[in-house]
Amino acid sequence: MMSVLLPVKASAKECVVLLHGLARSASSLNKLAAALDKHGYHCINYNYPSTQADIPTLAEQAITAALSQCPNALTVHFVTHSMGGILVRQYLSQHTVRNLGRVVMLGPPNQGSEVVDTLRDMPGFQLINGPAGMQLGSDKMSVPNRLGPANFELGVIAGTRSINWILSTMLPKPDDGKVSVQSTKLEGMSDHISLPVTHPFMMNNRQAIAQTLHFLTYGEFSR
């Protein structure tokens, strides 16, 4: 659907919880958080120990703590990068967020990643990526594939460029160097868009930031 609307200023009562990806930190989302803050959202850019526990534990601890920082919000949105999106799916499979707004996921392995399938048994993989990293495969029993379809308003942004050609050889094309475009898709999502961005840096891309703002405002991406 074509749209020429510009995002409107958010209400001061709208909170956005940002969740970074595996082996990253909240600082990786600083630019995106600054853009959301400038647009009127109250941002909680939450830092969590992504390699220290499994996905259910991380989701319960991180999201519960982040939501406690939005006590008076009329609406709570989520914006995530990579595994952060899987944490949101995990949390929402167990909890109801009464004032849930919209969710934007950037480069989420919603159907897992073949990179994990290929590398999980290599020495050092679990040491680097932790228990959660081991749960992100593309097999039917992986955490992403057991969580089911989205029952919330979800927009997904996928990347089509890679700076890691070795990992890209393990993935169906097109891909972002860590996750294929196909794997980012999730049954029940409201909208999906692919951009010429790479997995590690998509959250800093001006177009990806603009599309995130657009979806939070209108429930669809701008085309």
N, C-alpha and C positions, 0 to 999 in steps of 0.2 A: 504494500500500500504506500503510495507516494504521500509525503508530508513536507510542508514547507514551514511548519510551525516551529518557533523558537521556544526552548524550555522557559517556563515561567519561574519566578523566584519561589523557592519553597517556603512553607510556613515555618516559623521558629519552633514549632512543636513537632516537626518531622525529624526523626533521628535516622542516621545511616550507620549501620555496623559494617565495618570493612574487615575482611579476613584474608590474610596473605596465604601464599602457597607453601608447599613442602620445602623445607630447608631455606626458607626466606624469613624475613622479619617485617614488622609493621612499616619500617622505613621504606620498603619497596613500594608502598602505596601512598607515600607522602604527597606526591604530586597530584594524584587522583583525589586524595582527601582534601587537599587545599582547594581544588576546583569545586568540589561539593560544598565545602565550607563557604566559599565565596558566593555560591549560589543560594545560600541561606539554610542549608542543612546543618544540623548538629551532628558532627561526625565522631564516631568512636572507632579509631583505627587501632584494633586490638592486637597486641603482640602475644603469641602463644608458642610454647615449645614443640614445634611441629614434628620433631624427630624423636621425641621422648616417650610417646605413648601411642596406643592404637587410635583409630578414627573415632569409635564411640566415646572413649574417654576424653579425647581432645575436644570433641563437639560439646559434650556435657559441660566440661569445665570452662572452656573458652567462651562459648555463647551464653551460658548462664551468667558469667561474670560481665560480659559485654552488655547484655541486656539490663543488668542492674545499674548501668550508667545512663540508661534512658528512662528513668522512672516516671517522668511526666509527659512522655511523648504521646501525641495523639496517633502517630503512625510510625512504625519501625520498618525501614527498608534494610536489605542486605546487598552489599556489593562485594564480590569475591574474586580472587585470582586463583586459578588452578585448583589445588586440593581444598582450598577454602570453601569452594562450592559444594564439595562432597560433605564437608562438616555441616553445612546448612541443611542439606538433604537428610543427613543422619539425625540432626536435632529435630527437624520438623516431622520426622517419622515417629518421634517419641513424644513430642510436645506440641501444644497449640499456642501460638503467639496471638493473643487476642487482637492486638492492633497491628497485625502484619500488613505491610504494604506490598511493595514489589521487590523482586530479586533480580539482580544482574550478575551473571557469571561470565568472567573472562577466561577463556581457555580451560574450561573444566573437563576433567576426564570422566564424563558422565557415563561412558561405557567402558571405562578403564583405559589403560595404555599398553600397547604391545611392547613398548620399551621395557616395562616392568616384567612382562612375560619372558623377554629375552635375557635380561640382566639379573633377575632376582637371585639366581643361584651362584652368581659370580662372587668371589671373595671381596668383602668390603661393602657390598651393596647395602646390606641391612645395617651395617655400622654407620654408613653415611645417611641413609634415608629413614632408618628407624622402623618400628612396627607398622606405622601408618603407611609408609612407602611400600611395604610388602603387601598391603591390602588393595593396591590400585591396579591390579592386573585386569586383563580383558576377559577372563574366563567367567562362566556363569555364576560362580560362587564368590567372586570378588565383591567387596563392599559396594562399589558403585552399581553393580548389576543386581544386587539383592534389594536395593532400596526402593525400586519401583518408580512409577511415573510421577511427574510433578503435579501436585494438587494445590499449587499456589501460582501467582502471576510471575512468570519467569521469562526473562530475555537472556539469550546466550550470544556472546561474541566470540567467534573463532578466528584464529590466525592462519594465514596461508604462506608465510615466509619462515625460513629457518636459517639459523646461523650455526647449526650443528648438523652437518651433512651425514655424520656417522649415525646419529640417532634417527635421522630422517629415513635412512635405509631400512629401519625396522618398522616403519609406519606406513599405512596406506596413504596414498596421496589424494588431495593436498593435505599438508600438515604444517605445524608451527615449530617443529623440532622436538617436541615432547608429546604432543597429542594430535591425532588426526582430526580434521574437520568433522568427519562422520561421528567420531567418538564424543564430540562435544554435545551432540544432539540428545535430547531427552523427550520421551513421550510426554505429552501434556504441556510442553513449553508454549508460551504465547507467541514468541517471535525468535528468529535466529538470523544472524548476519555474519558474513565472513569479511575480514579486512586484511589488507596486505601488511600484517604485523607479525612479529616473532613472539614466541612464548615468554621469554624472560623479560621482555620490555614492552609488551602490549599495553600494560597499565599506564605507561607514560606517554602513549601515543595520543596526539591531539584529537584525532578523529575518534578513537576509542573512548576517550573521555567525553567528547560531545555526544556520542551515541548513548553512553551510560546515562548522562543527564536527560537525554530525550526520552529514554525508556522509563526512567523514574517519574517523569512528568506525565507522559501520555500512554504508557503501556505498550508502546511499539517503537521500533527503530525508524530513523529517518532515511528515506531513500530518494 
